[in-house]
């Protein structure tokens, strides 16, 4: 999923993490860094891009969060545990954009 996100012309960096879901157990949330700060990106844009790429619908991200940069370790690995904490915080504050 991350490889496909990185093919999007507006996305510079991306990471997908699991987030809890009452019905399914978990869903996918894509954290993306945009190439230009003036760009905007919605979940609908990403879904349309995945559709044009003929990606199976079950692989579509169900939430998207645009951030300035992904948290990384000194060696450059993405700190997914911090993104999981962030998505939990966002869920409790209900600030995620969700696919209908």
C-alpha positions, 0 to 999 in steps of 0.5 A, spaced: 500 500 500 505 504 501 508 503 494 502 505 491 501 511 495 508 513 493 506 513 486 501 519 487 504 525 484 502 529 490 505 524 496 513 525 498 513 520 503 507 515 506 506 510 512 500 505 513 499 503 520 493 499 523 488 502 527 482 499 531 475 498 529 470 495 533 467 491 527 473 489 523 478 489 529 482 494 525 483 498 519 488 502 515 490 509 516 495 512 511 500 518 514 502 522 508 507 527 507 506 532 501 511 534 496 509 541 497 506 545 503 500 548 498 498 542 496 492 538 499 490 531 499 483 528 501 481 521 502 477 521 496 483 523 492 487 517 494 481 512 493 480 515 486 488 514 485 488 507 487 482 506 483 485 508 477 491 504 479 486 498 479 488 496 486 483 491 489 478 495 494 480 492 500 487 495 499 484 502 499 486 506 506 480 507 510 483 514 513 488 519 511 492 523 515 497 529 512 503 531 516 509 535 515 514 529 516 514 522 519 517 520 525 524 516 524 529 513 528 536 516 527 537 510 522 532 512 518 526 507 520 519 510 521 517 510 528 510 506 527 509 506 534 508 513 534 503 513 529 499 508 532 499 513 538 497 519 534 491 515 531 489 513 537 489 520 540 485 522 533 480 517 534 478 519 541 478 527 538 474 524 532 479 528 527 480 523 522 477 523 515 473 517 514 471 513 507 463 513 507 
